[in-house]
């Protein structure tokens, strides 16, 4: 043979066929759509928007964003997960994501 293999010929690669379960923040938030939350966000590049807080009803969750309807103004607001510090679930304990 004129090429190299990443492992010795005849040796099993020990590849697991079992799917590893991973949980992400968007899975937890998706399980809590419709609940009242307070979000704490940080925008590093801005002095005016450095640390902000919004309260409202969680409306939609995507892979890298979430949307709430702000309780004070009634506006729908979309935020990026990268700016999210933490979430407080106001009315009830948070539902955990389905296994």
N, CA, C and O atoms as CSV, one atom per row, in Angstrom:
chain,resi,resn,atom,element,x,y,z
A,1,UNK,N,N,0.837,-1.181,0.000
A,1,UNK,CA,C,0.000,0.000,0.000
A,1,UNK,C,C,0.878,1.239,0.000
A,1,UNK,O,O,1.930,1.275,0.638
A,2,UNK,N,N,0.437,2.228,-0.710
A,2,UNK,CA,C,1.243,3.425,-0.881
A,2,UNK,C,C,0.702,4.624,-0.108
A,2,UNK,O,O,1.262,5.716,-0.210
A,3,UNK,N,N,-0.344,4.452,0.641
A,3,UNK,CA,C,-0.890,5.547,1.438
A,3,UNK,C,C,-0.965,5.110,2.888
A,3,UNK,O,O,-0.935,3.917,3.191
A,4,UNK,N,N,-1.061,6.066,3.766
A,4,UNK,CA,C,-1.099,5.733,5.199
A,4,UNK,C,C,-2.535,5.803,5.708
A,4,UNK,O,O,-3.354,6.571,5.204
A,5,UNK,N,N,-2.813,5.000,6.700
A,5,UNK,CA,C,-4.113,4.993,7.344
A,5,UNK,C,C,-4.000,5.707,8.684
A,5,UNK,O,O,-2.929,5.703,9.291
A,6,UNK,N,N,-5.079,6.319,9.159
A,6,UNK,CA,C,-5.019,6.978,10.467
A,6,UNK,C,C,-4.985,5.980,11.625
A,6,UNK,O,O,-4.791,6.375,12.774
A,7,UNK,N,N,-5.170,4.705,11.335
A,7,UNK,CA,C,-5.101,3.664,12.358
A,7,UNK,C,C,-4.487,2.415,11.728
A,7,UNK,O,O,-4.428,2.284,10.505
A,8,UNK,N,N,-4.045,1.532,12.558
A,8,UNK,CA,C,-3.396,0.314,12.079
A,8,UNK,C,C,-4.431,-0.592,11.431
A,8,UNK,O,O,-5.542,-0.739,11.941
A,9,UNK,N,N,-4.069,-1.193,10.317
A,9,UNK,CA,C,-4.985,-2.097,9.621
A,9,UNK,C,C,-5.391,-3.249,10.534
A,9,UNK,O,O,-4.551,-3.820,11.229
A,10,UNK,N,N,-6.649,-3.581,10.534
A,10,UNK,CA,C,-7.137,-4.684,11.336
A,10,UNK,C,C,-7.555,-4.270,12.736
A,10,UNK,O,O,-8.206,-5.050,13.432
A,11,UNK,N,N,-7.206,-3.082,13.163
A,11,UNK,CA,C,-7.586,-2.617,14.497
A,11,UNK,C,C,-8.962,-1.951,14.417
A,11,UNK,O,O,-9.199,-1.122,13.537
A,12,UNK,N,N,-9.860,-2.307,15.322
A,12,UNK,CA,C,-11.179,-1.685,15.342
A,12,UNK,C,C,-11.050,-0.215,15.706
A,12,UNK,O,O,-10.206,0.159,16.520
A,13,UNK,N,N,-11.878,0.602,15.111
A,13,UNK,CA,C,-11.819,2.043,15.347
A,13,UNK,C,C,-12.550,2.451,16.621
A,13,UNK,O,O,-12.478,3.614,17.018
A,14,UNK,N,N,-13.249,1.527,17.271
A,14,UNK,CA,C,-14.002,1.813,18.503
A,14,UNK,C,C,-14.986,2.966,18.328
A,14,UNK,O,O,-15.032,3.888,19.141
A,15,UNK,N,N,-15.756,2.900,17.273
A,15,UNK,CA,C,-16.756,3.927,17.012
A,15,UNK,C,C,-18.038,3.539,17.722
A,15,UNK,O,O,-18.550,2.435,17.537
A,16,UNK,N,N,-18.548,4.435,18.525
A,16,UNK,CA,C,-19.773,4.162,19.269
A,16,UNK,C,C,-20.984,4.439,18.391
A,16,UNK,O,O,-21.054,5.478,17.734
A,17,UNK,N,N,-21.925,3.526,18.379
A,17,UNK,CA,C,-23.151,3.709,17.623
A,17,UNK,C,C,-24.233,4.381,18.454
A,17,UNK,O,O,-25.283,4.750,17.927
A,18,UNK,N,N,-23.986,4.541,19.740
A,18,UNK,CA,C,-24.970,5.145,20.631
A,18,UNK,C,C,-24.944,6.662,20.472
A,18,UNK,O,O,-23.875,7.271,20.503
A,19,UNK,N,N,-26.100,7.264,20.303
A,19,UNK,CA,C,-26.213,8.713,20.161
A,19,UNK,C,C,-26.017,9.358,21.521
A,19,UNK,O,O,-26.666,8.976,22.494
A,20,UNK,N,N,-25.137,10.321,21.588
A,20,UNK,CA,C,-24.925,11.027,22.844
A,20,UNK,C,C,-25.942,12.150,22.953
A,20,UNK,O,O,-26.094,12.962,22.040
A,21,UNK,N,N,-26.628,12.184,24.072
A,21,UNK,CA,C,-27.648,13.197,24.304
A,21,UNK,C,C,-26.995,14.477,24.801
A,21,UNK,O,O,-26.246,14.466,25.778
A,22,UNK,N,N,-27.284,15.580,24.119
A,22,UNK,CA,C,-26.756,16.872,24.527
A,22,UNK,C,C,-27.918,17.832,24.683
A,22,UNK,O,O,-28.878,17.795,23.913
A,23,UNK,N,N,-27.824,18.674,25.664
A,23,UNK,CA,C,-28.867,19.668,25.907
A,23,UNK,C,C,-28.269,21.055,25.761
A,23,UNK,O,O,-27.122,21.297,26.136
A,24,UNK,N,N,-29.059,21.953,25.213
A,24,UNK,CA,C,-28.620,23.314,24.986
A,24,UNK,C,C,-29.621,24.278,25.598
A,24,UNK,O,O,-30.751,23.899,25.909
A,25,UNK,N,N,-29.204,25.524,25.769
A,25,UNK,CA,C,-30.079,26.521,26.385
A,25,UNK,C,C,-31.352,26.724,25.571
A,25,UNK,O,O,-32.416,26.957,26.144
A,26,UNK,N,N,-31.260,26.638,24.239
A,26,UNK,CA,C,-32.464,26.845,23.439
A,26,UNK,C,C,-33.472,25.717,23.634
A,26,UNK,O,O,-34.671,25.935,23.458
A,27,UNK,N,N,-33.012,24.508,23.996
A,27,UNK,CA,C,-33.936,23.412,24.294
A,27,UNK,C,C,-34.746,23.723,25.549
A,27,UNK,O,O,-35.954,23.491,25.592
A,28,UNK,N,N,-34.082,24.243,26.554
A,28,UNK,CA,C,-34.764,24.626,27.789
A,28,UNK,C,C,-35.743,25.766,27.534
A,28,UNK,O,O,-36.875,25.733,28.018
A,29,UNK,N,N,-35.315,26.769,26.781
A,29,UNK,CA,C,-36.200,27.901,26.498
A,29,UNK,C,C,-37.380,27.479,25.632
A,29,UNK,O,O,-38.492,27.968,25.831
A,30,UNK,N,N,-37.159,26.580,24.675
A,30,UNK,CA,C,-38.247,26.105,23.816
A,30,UNK,C,C,-39.333,25.414,24.639
A,30,UNK,O,O,-40.517,25.535,24.325
A,31,UNK,N,N,-38.945,24.703,25.672
A,31,UNK,CA,C,-39.912,24.020,26.534
A,31,UNK,C,C,-40.713,25.001,27.379
A,31,UNK,O,O,-41.700,24.612,28.003
A,32,UNK,N,N,-40.302,26.276,27.411
A,32,UNK,CA,C,-40.959,27.275,28.253
A,32,UNK,C,C,-41.584,28.417,27.462
A,32,UNK,O,O,-41.816,29.493,28.014
A,33,UNK,N,N,-41.859,28.202,26.182
A,33,UNK,CA,C,-42.540,29.218,25.375
A,33,UNK,C,C,-43.913,29.484,25.981
A,33,UNK,O,O,-44.629,28.551,26.345
A,34,UNK,N,N,-44.278,30.760,26.088
A,34,UNK,CA,C,-45.556,31.151,26.677
A,34,UNK,C,C,-45.450,31.558,28.136
A,34,UNK,O,O,-46.430,32.020,28.719
A,35,UNK,N,N,-44.300,31.397,28.723
A,35,UNK,CA,C,-44.093,31.759,30.132
A,35,UNK,C,C,-43.526,33.169,30.245
A,35,UNK,O,O,-42.870,33.672,29.333
A,36,UNK,N,N,-43.798,33.795,31.394
A,36,UNK,CA,C,-43.275,35.138,31.661
A,36,UNK,C,C,-41.849,35.014,32.186
A,36,UNK,O,O,-41.582,34.274,33.133
A,37,UNK,N,N,-40.936,35.754,31.553
A,37,UNK,CA,C,-39.524,35.690,31.919
A,37,UNK,C,C,-38.939,37.094,32.032
A,37,UNK,O,O,-39.501,38.059,31.514
A,38,UNK,N,N,-37.823,37.190,32.703
A,38,UNK,CA,C,-36.989,38.388,32.696
A,38,UNK,C,C,-35.634,37.963,32.173
A,38,UNK,O,O,-35.040,37.004,32.665
A,39,UNK,N,N,-35.139,38.693,31.158
A,39,UNK,CA,C,-33.841,38.368,30.567
A,39,UNK,C,C,-32.843,39.466,30.897
A,39,UNK,O,O,-33.176,40.651,30.893
A,40,UNK,N,N,-31.631,39.059,31.179
A,40,UNK,CA,C,-30.534,39.970,31.490
A,40,UNK,C,C,-29.502,39.824,30.376
A,40,UNK,O,O,-28.974,38.738,30.137
A,41,UNK,N,N,-29.227,40.936,29.702
A,41,UNK,CA,C,-28.364,40.923,28.525
A,41,UNK,C,C,-27.195,41.881,28.701
A,41,UNK,O,O,-27.296,42.869,29.429
A,42,UNK,N,N,-26.087,41.585,28.034
A,42,UNK,CA,C,-24.920,42.462,28.035
A,42,UNK,C,C,-24.473,42.688,26.599
A,42,UNK,O,O,-24.303,41.744,25.827
A,43,UNK,N,N,-24.285,43.964,26.257
A,43,UNK,CA,C,-23.747,44.358,24.956
A,43,UNK,C,C,-22.410,45.035,25.211
A,43,UNK,O,O,-22.376,46.187,25.644
A,44,UNK,N,N,-21.312,44.342,24.950
A,44,UNK,CA,C,-19.980,44.821,25.304
A,44,UNK,C,C,-19.568,46.091,24.578
A,44,UNK,O,O,-18.889,46.930,25.169
A,45,UNK,N,N,-19.949,46.262,23.333
A,45,UNK,CA,C,-19.467,47.387,22.540
A,45,UNK,C,C,-20.232,48.678,22.726
A,45,UNK,O,O,-19.916,49.661,22.055
A,46,UNK,N,N,-21.218,48.729,23.599
A,46,UNK,CA,C,-22.064,49.912,23.736
A,46,UNK,C,C,-22.097,50.396,25.176
A,46,UNK,O,O,-22.237,49.596,26.101
A,47,UNK,N,N,-21.971,51.692,25.367
A,47,UNK,CA,C,-22.101,52.260,26.708
A,47,UNK,C,C,-23.575,52.432,27.086
A,47,UNK,O,O,-23.951,52.209,28.237
A,48,UNK,N,N,-24.404,52.825,26.126
A,48,UNK,CA,C,-25.830,53.041,26.383
A,48,UNK,C,C,-26.555,51.723,26.669
A,48,UNK,O,O,-27.422,51.677,27.541
A,49,UNK,N,N,-26.213,50.664,25.953
A,49,UNK,CA,C,-26.885,49.377,26.075
A,49,UNK,C,C,-26.006,48.350,26.778
A,49,UNK,O,O,-26.172,47.152,26.549
A,50,UNK,N,N,-25.092,48.776,27.611
A,50,UNK,CA,C,-24.114,47.870,28.238
A,50,UNK,C,C,-24.794,46.698,28.950
A,50,UNK,O,O,-24.580,45.543,28.581
A,51,UNK,N,N,-25.601,46.982,29.957
A,51,UNK,CA,C,-26.335,45.955,30.711
A,51,UNK,C,C,-27.808,46.330,30.703
A,51,UNK,O,O,-28.185,47.381,31.221
A,52,UNK,N,N,-28.642,45.480,30.120
A,52,UNK,CA,C,-30.072,45.774,30.021
A,52,UNK,C,C,-30.893,44.587,30.506
A,52,UNK,O,O,-30.432,43.446,30.509
A,53,UNK,N,N,-32.113,44.886,30.914
A,53,UNK,CA,C,-33.052,43.882,31.407
A,53,UNK,C,C,-34.394,44.097,30.722
A,53,UNK,O,O,-34.855,45.232,30.602
A,54,UNK,N,N,-35.019,43.023,30.276
A,54,UNK,CA,C,-36.348,43.082,29.685
A,54,UNK,C,C,-37.207,41.996,30.311
A,54,UNK,O,O,-36.730,40.898,30.598
A,55,UNK,N,N,-38.485,42.318,30.521
A,55,UNK,CA,C,-39.452,41.345,31.038
A,55,UNK,C,C,-40.573,41.198,30.036
A,55,UNK,O,O,-40.983,42.167,29.396
A,56,UNK,N,N,-41.064,39.987,29.904
A,56,UNK,CA,C,-42.162,39.746,28.994
A,56,UNK,C,C,-42.440,38.264,28.858
A,56,UNK,O,O,-41.922,37.438,29.610
A,57,UNK,N,N,-43.271,37.952,27.877
A,57,UNK,CA,C,-43.665,36.568,27.615
A,57,UNK,C,C,-42.776,36.009,26.508
A,57,UNK,O,O,-42.626,36.623,25.451
A,58,UNK,N,N,-42.198,34.859,26.754
A,58,UNK,CA,C,-41.355,34.198,25.760
A,58,UNK,C,C,-42.235,33.728,24.611
A,58,UNK,O,O,-43.146,32.924,24.812
A,59,UNK,N,N,-41.966,34.226,23.404
A,59,UNK,CA,C,-42.828,33.948,22.260
A,59,UNK,C,C,-42.273,32.879,21.325
A,59,UNK,O,O,-43.003,31.998,20.872
A,60,UNK,N,N,-40.979,32.964,21.041
A,60,UNK,CA,C,-40.392,32.046,20.068
A,60,UNK,C,C,-38.916,31.865,20.393
A,60,UNK,O,O,-38.265,32.767,20.920
A,61,UNK,N,N,-38.399,30.678,20.069
A,61,UNK,CA,C,-36.991,30.373,20.322
A,61,UNK,C,C,-36.405,29.727,19.075
A,61,UNK,O,O,-36.984,28.804,18.502
A,62,UNK,N,N,-35.252,30.229,18.670
A,62,UNK,CA,C,-34.525,29.647,17.545
A,62,UNK,C,C,-33.185,29.127,18.021
A,62,UNK,O,O,-32.907,29.080,19.219
A,63,UNK,N,N,-32.372,28.743,17.076
A,63,UNK,CA,C,-31.069,28.183,17.434
A,63,UNK,C,C,-30.159,29.219,18.080
A,63,UNK,O,O,-29.418,28.895,19.008
A,64,UNK,N,N,-30.206,30.463,17.601
A,64,UNK,CA,C,-29.311,31.488,18.133
A,64,UNK,C,C,-30.038,32.757,18.563
A,64,UNK,O,O,-29.398,33.781,18.801
A,65,UNK,N,N,-31.353,32.706,18.667
A,65,UNK,CA,C,-32.129,33.880,19.070
A,65,UNK,C,C,-33.336,33.449,19.884
A,65,UNK,O,O,-33.687,32.271,19.941
A,66,UNK,N,N,-33.964,34.439,20.516
A,66,UNK,CA,C,-35.255,34.223,21.163
A,66,UNK,C,C,-36.047,35.517,21.068
A,66,UNK,O,O,-35.476,36.596,20.905
A,67,UNK,N,N,-37.365,35.401,21.172
A,67,UNK,CA,C,-38.239,36.557,21.038
A,67,UNK,C,C,-39.166,36.624,22.242
A,67,UNK,O,O,-39.742,35.618,22.657
A,68,UNK,N,N,-39.303,37.830,22.797
A,68,UNK,CA,C,-40.256,38.034,23.884
A,68,UNK,C,C,-41.196,39.171,23.514
A,68,UNK,O,O,-40.846,40.046,22.722
A,69,UNK,N,N,-42.383,39.150,24.089
A,69,UNK,CA,C,-43.290,40.292,24.000
A,69,UNK,C,C,-43.137,41.047,25.305
A,69,UNK,O,O,-43.525,40.561,26.367
A,70,UNK,N,N,-42.564,42.251,25.215
A,70,UNK,CA,C,-42.276,43.051,26.396
A,70,UNK,C,C,-43.574,43.465,27.073
A,70,UNK,O,O,-44.510,43.918,26.414
A,71,UNK,N,N,-43.624,43.308,28.395
A,71,UNK,CA,C,-44.867,43.560,29.118
A,71,UNK,C,C,-45.192,45.044,29.220
A,71,UNK,O,O,-46.371,45.396,29.274
A,72,UNK,N,N,-44.205,45.925,29.248
A,72,UNK,CA,C,-44.482,47.359,29.389
A,72,UNK,C,C,-45.019,47.983,28.116
A,72,UNK,O,O,-45.967,48.767,28.176
A,73,UNK,N,N,-44.446,47.661,26.970
A,73,UNK,CA,C,-44.827,48.309,25.715
A,73,UNK,C,C,-45.691,47.432,24.813
A,73,UNK,O,O,-46.357,47.952,23.917
A,74,UNK,N,N,-45.698,46.134,25.022
A,74,UNK,CA,C,-46.433,45.229,24.148
A,74,UNK,C,C,-45.706,44.923,22.849
A,74,UNK,O,O,-46.264,44.265,21.971
A,75,UNK,N,N,-44.473,45.388,22.711
A,75,UNK,CA,C,-43.692,45.149,21.494
A,75,UNK,C,C,-43.051,43.769,21.531
A,75,UNK,O,O,-42.646,43.283,22.587
A,76,UNK,N,N,-42.966,43.146,20.361
A,76,UNK,CA,C,-42.187,41.916,20.234
A,76,UNK,C,C,-40.737,42.314,20.010
A,76,UNK,O,O,-40.434,43.158,19.168
A,77,UNK,N,N,-39.846,41.695,20.774
A,77,UNK,CA,C,-38.430,42.022,20.677
A,77,UNK,C,C,-37.635,40.735,20.500
A,77,UNK,O,O,-37.867,39.747,21.196
A,78,UNK,N,N,-36.685,40.760,19.549
A,78,UNK,CA,C,-35.842,39.598,19.290
A,78,UNK,C,C,-34.434,39.888,19.794
A,78,UNK,O,O,-33.892,40.970,19.569
A,79,UNK,N,N,-33.847,38.905,20.479
A,79,UNK,CA,C,-32.506,39.043,21.034
A,79,UNK,C,C,-31.654,37.861,20.591
A,79,UNK,O,O,-32.167,36.774,20.325
A,80,UNK,N,N,-30.357,38.087,20.517
A,80,UNK,CA,C,-29.429,37.011,20.183
A,80,UNK,C,C,-28.948,36.329,21.454
A,80,UNK,O,O,-28.700,36.989,22.463
A,81,UNK,N,N,-28.817,35.018,21.405
A,81,UNK,CA,C,-28.361,34.248,22.570
A,81,UNK,C,C,-26.963,34.643,23.016
A,81,UNK,O,O,-26.628,34.493,24.191
A,82,UNK,N,N,-26.144,35.142,22.107
A,82,UNK,CA,C,-24.771,35.484,22.454
A,82,UNK,C,C,-24.716,36.621,23.478
A,82,UNK,O,O,-23.743,36.736,24.223
A,83,UNK,N,N,-25.762,37.468,23.518
A,83,UNK,CA,C,-25.810,38.576,24.469
A,83,UNK,C,C,-26.500,38.210,25.774
A,83,UNK,O,O,-26.517,39.019,26.703
A,84,UNK,N,N,-27.063,37.025,25.868
A,84,UNK,CA,C,-27.835,36.606,27.037
A,84,UNK,C,C,-26.921,36.203,28.190
A,84,UNK,O,O,-26.046,35.351,28.036
A,85,UNK,N,N,-27.137,36.833,29.354
A,85,UNK,CA,C,-26.403,36.450,30.565
A,85,UNK,C,C,-27.164,35.362,31.308
A,85,UNK,O,O,-26.632,34.283,31.570
A,86,UNK,N,N,-28.428,35.661,31.649
A,86,UNK,CA,C,-29.258,34.648,32.297
A,86,UNK,C,C,-30.727,35.011,32.194
A,86,UNK,O,O,-31.081,36.136,31.842
A,87,UNK,N,N,-31.587,34.030,32.509
A,87,UNK,CA,C,-33.043,34.159,32.414
A,87,UNK,C,C,-33.642,33.823,33.764
A,87,UNK,O,O,-33.224,32.867,34.418
A,88,UNK,N,N,-34.633,34.619,34.185
A,88,UNK,CA,C,-35.401,34.323,35.394
A,88,UNK,C,C,-36.819,33.991,34.946
A,88,UNK,O,O,-37.458,34.788,34.259
A,89,UNK,N,N,-37.314,32.814,35.333
A,89,UNK,CA,C,-38.680,32.407,35.030
A,89,UNK,C,C,-39.556,32.913,36.165
A,89,UNK,O,O,-39.406,32.478,37.307
A,90,UNK,N,N,-40.472,33.830,35.862
A,90,UNK,CA,C,-41.171,34.608,36.878
A,90,UNK,C,C,-42.285,33.858,37.609
A,90,UNK,O,O,-42.262,33.780,38.837
A,91,UNK,N,N,-43.241,33.313,36.895
A,91,UNK,CA,C,-44.464,32.810,37.524
A,91,UNK,C,C,-44.328,31.416,38.122
A,91,UNK,O,O,-44.787,31.168,39.237
A,92,UNK,N,N,-43.708,30.520,37.394
A,92,UNK,CA,C,-43.636,29.117,37.788
A,92,UNK,C,C,-42.221,28.612,37.567
A,92,UNK,O,O,-41.442,29.242,36.852
A,93,UNK,N,N,-41.884,27.495,38.166
A,93,UNK,CA,C,-40.574,26.896,37.872
A,93,UNK,C,C,-40.468,26.551,36.385
A,93,UNK,O,O,-41.469,26.236,35.742
A,94,UNK,N,N,-39.282,26.612,35.862
A,94,UNK,CA,C,-39.057,26.306,34.450
A,94,UNK,C,C,-39.315,24.834,34.173
A,94,UNK,O,O,-38.992,23.967,34.986
A,95,UNK,N,N,-39.907,24.563,33.004
A,95,UNK,CA,C,-40.048,23.187,32.540
A,95,UNK,C,C,-38.712,22.762,31.955
A,95,UNK,O,O,-38.092,23.510,31.199
A,96,UNK,N,N,-38.280,21.584,32.300
A,96,UNK,CA,C,-37.036,21.077,31.733
A,96,UNK,C,C,-37.291,20.556,30.333
A,96,UNK,O,O,-38.394,20.105,30.022
A,97,UNK,N,N,-36.283,20.617,29.497
A,97,UNK,CA,C,-36.412,20.126,28.131
A,97,UNK,C,C,-36.682,18.628,28.155
A,97,UNK,O,O,-36.181,17.910,29.021
A,98,UNK,N,N,-37.480,18.164,27.195
A,98,UNK,CA,C,-37.794,16.730,27.111
A,98,UNK,C,C,-36.534,15.944,26.808
A,98,UNK,O,O,-35.664,16.384,26.057
A,99,UNK,N,N,-36.464,14.779,27.410
A,99,UNK,CA,C,-35.279,13.924,27.193
A,99,UNK,C,C,-35.374,13.200,25.882
A,99,UNK,O,O,-34.473,12.438,25.531
